Amino acid sequence: MLFLTLILYTAHRQCTPYKYLNRKWNLADGRILIVYNWREYCHHRFGTAAYISDGTKEYTFDKTSGTIKLADGRTAYVGQDDYLRVMSDKVEKIETIKLFSYNDTW
């Protein structure tokens, strides 16, 4: 019984999502647009998500957030297909990142 309790306790402790920095841009208003790859080991979930940080809090950046201006003059938005697009007048400066969440349940 103690062994089973210990296994459940250990599994619960490892259920913390881990964030890995994928990409970061400075915004025109001084905030930062951050894209994280994240993973939750206990539930076999992983994905990519975008946030806007003001230094103290992070706010989700998704298709309902509209368009934001980057410090280098480009604009960024999330389309209806869940791709983060950083647009520019130069083709070589356009960036796209797929934002997603995947749940691998067996």
Summary of the structure (lengths in Angstrom):
residues: 106
radius of gyration: 17.6
end to end distance: 25.6
largest distance: 64.4
contacts: 262
relative contact order: 0.19
helix: 14%
strand: 48%
